[in-house]
Amino acid sequence: TTPYEVSEEGELSIGGITANALAAEFQTPLYVYDVTKIRQSMRAFQQVFDEEQIDYVVSFASKAFATTAMYEIAAQEGIHLDVVSGGEIATALNANYPMAHVSFNGNNKSEAELIMALDNGLGTIIVDNLYELNMLSELAAERGIVQNILLRITPGIEAHTHEFIQTGQTDSKFGFDVDSGQAEEAYHIASGTASLHVLGVHAHIGSQIFDVTGFEAAAEKLVAIVHDWGFDPEVINTGGGFGIRYTDEDHPKPASEFVTAIIAKIREKTGAYGMPMPAIWIEPGRSIVGEAGTTLYTIGSRKDVPGIRSYLAVDGGMGDNIRPAMYQANYEAVLVDQLDAPTEQVVRVAGKYCESGDVLVWQQALPKTKPGDVLAVLSTGAYGYSMASNYNRNPIPAVVFVEDGEAKEVVARQTYSDILRLDRHYI
Ligand code: LLP
């Protein structure tokens, strides 16, 4: 089966509209999301928990795709939100998102961000370190608030993924270390602080993970840690990180398998210790939006380096998708109206940025192409738009949501005046 939708005419189609029609209406480069797929992935997580009949929260790790429209979908679907900055809090406010359903992660939240969180009634703050714990307890006390918190633990689990997106290993900037006693000290301080209520613990072991064993190990470890402290948590949050399909080489398990494994492990371990079953919280980002997003580009120049390779250049690149340059990430591209045509070339799809590492697809077999053709890079919905930049002063592309055959622009394309708006003359 193809990982994409095909129209009656045999063209790539998204939510019932052909990619060519979307490119013609909204121009390229263009981020397009199939909203039905977003809803389906959200509901798939909820369904497993519902079937297991346990208390749970599924929070969208909104760093993967932080926009007002996306937060509106999350609200509509009863999905909570995890934010990591004042900017994401501002986006939630702009979306009229119910702030009690927002959690706040991050290893260096500023005082201003913590105040913004408290003053807007964010449900949970995921405390990362002692500096933050002290600051938060005072800020909450000054406001007469009892703030719900989770303590972020570094469980010492090394997930098998790219080094830069591993986060659970001991040598990490995130969370309280366990072996040195930091985590337990934090628990004792927090549980003795009247302005804080410790709901439980949190760990995030990494991202784009295919193996359930890392999550099981983390779940098991979290239960053992709180049991050591004599703490029966109301909540255990095992973070996000569930892997998705980018290319044929990726064989992700359905979200349900990860969740089932996490639930089973927490049930087993809390049962063994005679602890009450806590609510389980998860924070998927990529697995909610990754495969729902497609980026459309227009093909421009081509360079053949005889005997080595051909570079096919498109009108976007590392400014709209930094992941290949940053993590050697792999993607798959298709020529939107030649899905079944025989392949005639193997190319590296490059962008238009002044950088050799500006690659979108390292190696892609394609039919014959010509300038002006629309090329789609698949599964770009996570950490594409959210990590976009104005490098080389290229405008950030528009974002379009498609659902049931209707397309709506939810982030406008940047203009040159948007880019220049904050520039000031010096001379
Ligand atoms: N929770 C926490 C605390 C996290 O740090 C992250 C991701 C997530 C949840 C969501 O992980 P996900 O389900 O999306 O894998 N920019 C990188 C990924 C960095 C992820 C950082 N934290 C990328 O493009 O692959």
Residues whose N, C-alpha, C, O or C-beta is under 5 A from the ligand:
A	BS01	LLP	A61 A64 N105 I165 H204 G206 S207 Q208 G239 G240 G241 F242 E283 P284 G285 R286 S287 R323 Y383
